[in-house]
Amino acid sequence: MQVPFELKEGQNRIFHQLLSGLNMEVIYQKGILNLKDPKNVDTLRTEKPPLVFIHGSFHAAWCWAVHWLPFFSGFGYDCYAVSLLGQGESDASSGPVAGTLQTHAMDVANFVEKEIKLPPVLVGHSFGGLIVQSYISNMRNPRFSDIGSTNMHPELAGAILVCSVPPSGNSGLVWRYLFSKPIAAFKVTMSLAAKAFATSLPLCKETFFSNEMDDHLVRRYQELMKDSSRMPLFDLKKLNESLPVPSVPKSFVDILIVGANNDFIVDDEGLNETASFYGVSPVSIEGVAHDMMLDCSWEKGAQVILSWLNNFNKQGSR
């Protein structure tokens, strides 16, 4: 990357070699505990699942490393953020796009299979959330013996979808915007499809962040986003032709679905579609925008996820 992301204290970068021979960037931060804090005493009694973070379009592993990797590692969670092929410092595939929904999910599965010792919780943002959904649809799970297969993706402890593209893709979002919010639809199209976010600071801010976000931070993330996306993550036409993702039994995996009240990209209907598909109630967080993990109130989403994880650990997976 021309605009390098400087790792924070306690973070490391490795390159995981995929079956294709290409290398996938991984930024990781091991879990630590402040044992002087009485809230952390109970954590010694539970082995916490690793967290594997998957970004969406125009982002890479760095987007998790700014705030959420230090936050969750501070509560004892081993954290791993991957850069999908063609993004961040990962190798690029030979085609015109980085991959397909299925190949990206397979790359994540390969990393989990080779590098993660315990079933992890996958955390996917935006199109990364759709990749997590594809992973789930091909996941082996001992609770459903008729589905299990050694050729399927490794078992998960859980999944968290953050401002995720719904199972049917983004076409429904686009059409709703065209009819109900034509100006917003034009802005979203210019910002994302035409990549105008990379040259317009106001449009980048409106697309990804809250109005209160400092411009100097928006400019920094704008440069990182522009530099992260050397090639498109998907061929969107082919992607939408392959959707919706296959459904799974309602209790197949524990899922948390989190949306942002000020999301400029994924609307409430999209959030509710995803929640309904998996039979859970969504959580919509006030005062944050689409890039919840980078926004000025990033702690709001992090605290909701931490509460779910802690409750999940106390009860154990179903």
HELIX and SHEET records of a PDB file:
HELIX    1   1 PRO A   38  ARG A   45  5                                   8    
HELIX    2   2 TRP A   62  ALA A   65  1                                   4    
HELIX    3   3 TRP A   68  SER A   73  1                                   6    
HELIX    4   4 LEU A  101  GLU A  115  1                                  15    
HELIX    5   5 PHE A  127  SER A  137  1                                  11    
HELIX    6   6 SER A  171  SER A  180  1                                  10    
HELIX    7   7 PRO A  182  VAL A  188  1                                   7    
HELIX    8   8 THR A  189  ALA A  193  3                                   5    
HELIX    9   9 ALA A  196  ALA A  198  5                                   3    
HELIX   10  10 LEU A  201  PHE A  208  1                                   8    
HELIX   11  11 ASP A  215  SER A  228  1                                  14    
HELIX   12  12 LEU A  236  GLU A  241  1                                   6    
HELIX   13  13 ASP A  268  TYR A  278  1                                  11    
HELIX   14  14 TRP A  298  GLN A  315  1                                  18    
SHEET    1   A 8 GLN A  11  GLN A  17  0                                        
SHEET    2   A 8 ASN A  23  GLN A  29 -1                                        
SHEET    3   A 8 CYS A  79  VAL A  82 -1                                        
SHEET    4   A 8 LEU A  51  ILE A  54  1                                        
SHEET    5   A 8 VAL A 121  HIS A 125  1                                        
SHEET    6   A 8 GLY A 158  VAL A 162  1                                        
SHEET    7   A 8 ILE A 255  ALA A 260  1                                        
SHEET    8   A 8 VAL A 283  ILE A 285  1                                        
END                                                                             
